[in-house]
Amino acid sequence: MKDPLICSRLYIWNIVIGRLYRVAGFNLFSTSVFILNPDQHKKFNRVLFMFWLRDVIEKNPNVLEELNSKFPLFNRDFSHKYASFSGDYFYDSSIFTFLKQNSPLLIKIMDLMQLFAPEYPLIIKSPDRQDIVYAECVGELTSEKLIEAIEVLRSDTKYFREVPELDKTNKYSFDYFITYDESPINEEIIDKNITPKNLIQLSKEAIVHKIQELFQKPIVFGATSIMSDWSMEQKVDAMENINVGPKVRVGFVEIKRSRIKLVTYSKKSMQKLLKDIKKSLKLFILQLSAPTYTDILGRTQKQDFPYDFSAKRSQEIYNNSIKFATKYQKEIYPLEKKLENNQTDDYEEESLFWESRMMRHYLMKRWINQKIPLLGGKTPKESITDAKNIHLLIDLIKDRENDDDRRGEFDSNRTYSIYLGIDVANYQNKNTDTKS
């Protein structure tokens, strides 16, 4: 494909849907095409399959029993939120005949998917799967015992892990974790109510609705650890896979001089963090404000109870804010503008590039040995030889590499396929080369 209008919007593992015409020995691709990313392709596959099934079942009422007999994982793969549902299911000669006779149906499917998509927006959840808010609480510690307070948090490895701040003095950061069994991260990934048998009696519009519902999955916000300027090994060690555990990062604590700030992404996590901080630092806390809760778009703000600052302390805070605003306007703001106008040093850019590649290398090596619930608790390396998981693994690889490509981070020399020793495209072709 050489059409720049098509290729400029393509990322690895995207699917292009359109009509191919053969004219005077040349293959001409229709200018009206649809480009689907792996996630959209999963929906499209199921809708197309169900439309074909509705057509063929009128001629062969036993087709569902035949499919279940031929493919033991038929219902699981259809109802699995992360499976592409392709492979052998689509290489029936009657599907090809159906498509040739009903090619306008492809456009109808896309129209229906686009029409109903706004009714199933992404559900953004906090790392502990609660309604997401930006929760913040500020306070003050006893300055004379600040080092003791820091050491207390460092020693509490169950809930806190320090993130070194090498470039900033008098500032300490700690990620705040909840343990695996305190977080409902083993969410249901198979919806047994959305199966071909249950959908076959519905209208085409209702089928599309149900499949959109199957893929209305939550997006977890703020789940990765704070990334600061410390060693590569520490960075890799800090990046827990939230689908694996054993701990999930739900917020962080910052201490600068005697000021302390608590941040989480749900009200529930903030209440727990406050409880743990008050327990750990009860000998060092002078005062803590009430938490404030701001929605994800920053439109509203709610406070549990009034600040417990004294009138004297409130006046001090007000005076300090006036001093800072004056200093910022006269001294800091001009420096920030000057820095924005300076070009980044070429050497620094090159260093960041190589650091990024090294980071990717370490993370990929670690990922292939992680136990992943989507693969039945097995690692990607173990799933290569597991007939039940191999297609799920391929779908997972496609999702990750497609995301990398869209972010401009895909490197064809360092892919998940290479690390696992599996060629995703050729593996698929083994099932399709005789029928495609």
Secondary structure by P-SEA (a helix, b strand, c coil): ccccccccccccccccbbbbbbcccbbbbbcbbbbbcaaaaaaaaaaaaaaaaaaaaaaccaaaaaaaaaccaaaaaaacccccccccccccaaaaaaaaaccaaaaaaaaaaaaacccccbbbbccccccccbbbbbbcccccaaaaaaaaaaaccccbbbbbccccccbbbbbbbbcccccccccccccccccccccccccaaaaaaaaaaaabbbbbcccccccccccaaaaaaacccccccccccccbbbbcccbbbbbbccaaaaaaaaaaaaaaccccccccccbbbbcccccbbbbcccccccaaaaaaaaaaaaaaaaaaacccaaaaaaaaaccccaaaaaaaaaaaaaaaaaaaaaaaabbbcccccccccccccccccaaaaaaaaaaaaaaaaaaccccccccccccccccaaaaaaaaccccc
